Amino acid sequence: DADWLQERLGQPGLTIVDASWYLPAQKRDARAEYDAAHIPGARFLDQDAVSDPDAALPHTLASPQHFAQYVGAMGVSADDTIVVYDGPGFFSAPRAWWMF
């Protein structure tokens, strides 16, 4: 709910994650779009960086330790309320939610 989020922007314990990711054929750069505009205070979750680089299939979920280290470096705490969104509207945010 956008109103709920608007009322809580900047509150401690609330982490907003932009999990935008695009298929290569879309020729869009999620990081560049995040850098150009995002919800105030949102952090960018690079779905390529948080995937297992040694897996046979692309975007295989990394180990829990790798994921925890990555999101910890983003400033995400296990006690946070996490709001995840993406640019397409309902594509990569559900995967990020699942990863958390």
Beta strands, then each sheet from edge to edge (+ up, - down):
strand 1: 14-18
strand 2: 43-44
strand 3: 81-85
sheet 1: 2+ 1+ 3+
end
